[in-house]
Amino acid sequence: MKRYYARVTGRVQGVGFRYRTVMYAQEMGVTGWVRNLDNGDVELEVQGELQKLELFFSAIKESNFFVRVEGITKEEKPIKEQEKGFRVEY
């Protein structure tokens, strides 16, 4: 089990990126949150089994035609034992 804070850069706001991120997280059974930043980036925290996290990050990189992920920076964080689900934060 791992948890990461990640910042995603590129064309990731106004293109449904957060909601697709929630969809991918639910499909892969990982928990956490995602939100837009004022500078046009998106930040998120995600936790789960390492293999599921790798699939999750691959999926959000590809996402859809409108999204263009230019970079993802990750930093490992402490696990949140009681966390359930994955949500959009505002």
C-alpha positions as CSV (number, residue, x, y, z in Angstrom):
1,M,0.0,0.0,0.0
2,K,1.3,3.4,-1.0
3,R,0.0,7.0,-1.0
4,Y,1.2,9.8,-3.4
5,Y,0.6,13.5,-3.7
6,A,0.8,14.3,-7.4
7,R,0.7,17.5,-9.5
8,V,-0.5,17.2,-13.1
9,T,0.5,19.8,-15.6
10,G,-0.8,20.5,-19.2
11,R,-4.3,21.0,-20.5
12,V,-6.1,19.5,-17.5
13,Q,-8.7,22.1,-16.6
14,G,-12.0,22.7,-18.4
15,V,-11.7,19.3,-20.2
16,G,-13.3,16.9,-17.7
17,F,-10.0,15.7,-16.3
18,R,-11.1,15.6,-12.6
19,Y,-14.2,13.6,-13.3
20,R,-12.4,11.1,-15.5
21,T,-9.8,10.8,-12.7
22,V,-12.6,9.9,-10.3
23,M,-13.9,7.3,-12.8
24,Y,-10.4,5.8,-13.2
25,A,-9.9,5.7,-9.4
26,Q,-13.2,3.9,-8.9
27,E,-12.4,1.4,-11.6
28,M,-9.1,0.6,-10.1
29,G,-10.2,0.6,-6.5
30,V,-7.9,3.4,-5.2
31,T,-8.8,6.2,-2.8
32,G,-8.1,9.9,-2.5
33,W,-9.0,13.2,-3.9
34,V,-8.4,15.6,-6.9
35,R,-8.8,19.4,-7.3
36,N,-7.9,22.2,-9.6
37,L,-5.2,24.8,-8.7
38,D,-5.4,28.5,-9.6
39,N,-2.4,28.2,-11.9
40,G,-4.1,25.7,-14.3
41,D,-2.5,22.5,-12.8
42,V,-4.4,19.8,-11.0
43,E,-3.3,18.2,-7.7
44,L,-4.4,14.9,-6.2
45,E,-3.6,12.4,-3.5
46,V,-4.2,8.8,-4.3
47,Q,-3.5,5.6,-2.3
48,G,-3.8,1.9,-3.0
49,E,-1.8,-1.2,-4.0
50,L,1.3,-0.3,-6.1
51,Q,0.1,-2.2,-9.2
52,K,-3.3,-0.4,-9.1
53,L,-1.6,3.0,-8.7
54,E,0.6,2.4,-11.7
55,L,-2.5,1.6,-13.8
56,F,-4.2,4.7,-12.4
57,F,-1.3,7.0,-13.3
58,S,-1.1,5.4,-16.8
59,A,-4.9,6.0,-17.3
60,I,-4.9,9.6,-16.3
61,K,-1.9,10.3,-18.6
62,E,-3.9,9.0,-21.6
63,S,-7.4,10.2,-20.4
64,N,-9.2,11.5,-23.5
65,F,-8.8,13.5,-26.7
66,F,-9.2,16.9,-25.0
67,V,-6.8,16.3,-22.1
68,R,-3.0,16.8,-22.7
69,V,-0.9,15.7,-19.7
70,E,2.5,17.3,-20.0
71,G,3.9,16.1,-16.7
72,I,3.1,14.4,-13.4
73,T,5.3,14.9,-10.3
74,K,4.8,12.6,-7.4
75,E,5.8,12.6,-3.8
76,E,5.1,9.7,-1.4
77,K,2.9,10.5,1.6
78,P,1.8,8.7,4.8
79,I,-1.1,6.2,4.3
80,K,-4.6,7.3,5.6
81,E,-6.0,4.1,7.0
82,Q,-9.6,5.2,7.3
83,E,-10.0,6.8,3.8
84,K,-12.8,5.5,1.7
85,G,-13.6,6.4,-1.9
86,F,-12.1,9.0,-4.3
87,R,-13.7,12.5,-4.6
88,V,-13.4,15.9,-6.3
89,E,-12.4,18.6,-3.8
90,Y,-13.1,22.3,-4.4
